[in-house]
Amino acid sequence: MGLCLSLCVLALCVADYYKPERTRFVTRSKEGNYLFRGNEPLNEDGKGSVAFGKLHEAFVKYARANGISLPDDYFLIDVSFLDPHTLKPDHHDILVEQRDASTKNHSKFLNLELYGEKTGPYQLSDSVRETSAKSVPIWQNDKLVSRVSAVNDILSTTYELPIVVYVHCEQGVDRTGEFVGAYALKYLGFTWDKVNADNHAIASRPVMREYQNALQWYCEYLRITENASLQCRSSPTKKTL
């Protein structure tokens, strides 16, 4: 019993480390600010520190891969989607990022925890789905409507230094896929299929159901309030003869 408990505690306390290959360039605004996505940016040295140097190298690499040059000097906004109330590594990682951002020049840390939704829009009747989708800004715990808009406001403002916004969760897949997918639907003109294909390409699997549900609710909100032609379900796979 004691051994099992110790193993469980160890599993909960082991944090993930930064994986540069999960970093992706998302967009550069006309104001010259940048959005990247990735996973938890901690060094794999056991000391608990943010891998600022490795992050910069990945930003340069993936921006260049998209034909974009990144300046050497910029203001970094580290946006985490981790859960500060959990016993898992999330709480520890948040404290490390918060500490390191506070002591580094031109750096700021924000935590916008994401939880997803247990129920997806297409688990409900048409009438309930339509009514619920219209009020997503009111009831959705992840507050995607206001948070996605807030990040876009940052990217759309001219500052003394260019802004680099780096959004991430622990693995850079599920919660990050939810948020970046929402941003891409709203501001980059992506289709539902394109968003899911990009998310799948990073982890070789779909986004976990609860985060996919939250993203799909956001998509339904956009479809009803802004873009009636937006499809929020995957296109049927064509069968080959």
Buried (B, 14 or more C-beta within 10 A) or exposed (E): EEEEEEEEEEEEEEBBBBBBEBBBBBBBBEEBBBBBBBBBBBBEEEEBBBBBEBBBEBBBBBBEEEEBEBEEEBBBBBBBBBBEEEEBBBBBBBEBBBBBBEEBEBBBBBBBBBBBBEEBBEEBEEEEBBEBBEEBBEEBEBBBBEBBBBBBEBBEEEEEEBBBBBBBBBBBBBBBBBBBBBBBBBBEEBBBEBBBEBBBEBBEEBBBBBBBBBBBBBBBBBBBEEEEEBEBEEEEEEEEE
